């Protein structure tokens, strides 16, 4: 019979403190905010670390790679970069450096 859960007695003083005390509410807000900041920090940290393959774990450039974070481009920047590449390829074709159709830019 001792295994049955007994209902905890209601603590009115604690409830009032949680409900109306601004100091307690501020403390709860700061705790939630700090947890969110830490969660975002670790999320960004996890994204910035590249996935190391088992072959390259102890490579000579290991310290250099870890010191420089990987920059990822957003969709607009990628489109801008691709536009510049196409523009340069078109100029190169006009000058006769690249024959037409040598380099395929679209993925099929």
TORTORDREN-987125 format. One record per residue (C-alpha): x, y, z; residue in one letter. Coordinates in steps of 0.5 Angstrom, whole numbers, padded with zeros to 4 digits, always signed. Layout:
<sites>
XYZA ...
</sites>
This chain:
<sites>
+0000+0000+0000X +0006+0005+0001X +0007+0004-0007X +0001+0008-0008X +0003+0016-0010X +0000+0020-0005X -0002+0027-0007X +0003+0033-0004X +0000+0038+0000X -0002+0045-0003X +0003+0050-0001X +0000+0056-0001X +0006+0061+0001X +0010+0058-0005X +0004+0058-0010X +0003+0066-0008X +0011+0067-0009X +0011+0064-0016X +0005+0067-0018X +0006+0074-0015X +0013+0075-0013X +0016+0080-0019X +0023+0078-0016X +0022+0070-0017X +0019+0071-0024X +0025+0075-0026X +0029+0070-0024X +0025+0065-0028X +0026+0069-0034X +0033+0070-0033X +0034+0062-0033X +0030+0061-0039X +0034+0066-0043X +0040+0064-0041X +0038+0057-0043X +0036+0059-0049X +0043+0063-0051X +0047+0057-0049X +0043+0052-0053X +0044+0057-0059X +0051+0058-0058X +0052+0050-0058X +0048+0050-0064X +0052+0055-0068X +0058+0051-0065X +0056+0045-0067X +0055+0047-0074X +0061+0051-0075X +0065+0044-0073X +0066+0041-0080X +0065+0033-0080X +0072+0030-0080X +0073+0024-0083X +0077+0018-0080X +0082+0019-0085X +0084+0026-0083X +0083+0026-0076X +0091+0027-0074X +0093+0031-0081X +0098+0037-0081X +0093+0042-0082X +0088+0040-0077X +0090+0046-0072X +0089+0051-0078X +0082+0048-0080X +0080+0049-0073X +0082+0056-0072X +0078+0058-0079X +0070+0057-0078X +0067+0055-0085X +0063+0061-0088X +0057+0059-0091X +0053+0063-0096X +0046+0064-0096X +0042+0063-0103X +0042+0070-0105X +0050+0070-0104X +0050+0063-0108X +0046+0066-0114X +0050+0072-0114X +0056+0068-0114X +0054+0064-0120X +0052+0070-0124X +0059+0073-0123X +0061+0066-0126X +0057+0066-0132X +0058+0073-0133X +0066+0071-0133X +0065+0065-0137X +0061+0069-0143X +0067+0074-0143X +0072+0069-0144X +0068+0065-0149X +0067+0072-0153X +0075+0073-0152X +0076+0066-0155X +0079+0063-0149X +0073+0057-0148X +0070+0054-0153X +0062+0054-0153X +0059+0048-0149X +0066+0046-0146X +0064+0048-0139X +0057+0046-0137X +0054+0050-0131X +0047+0047-0130X +0047+0041-0126X +0043+0035-0130X 
</sites>
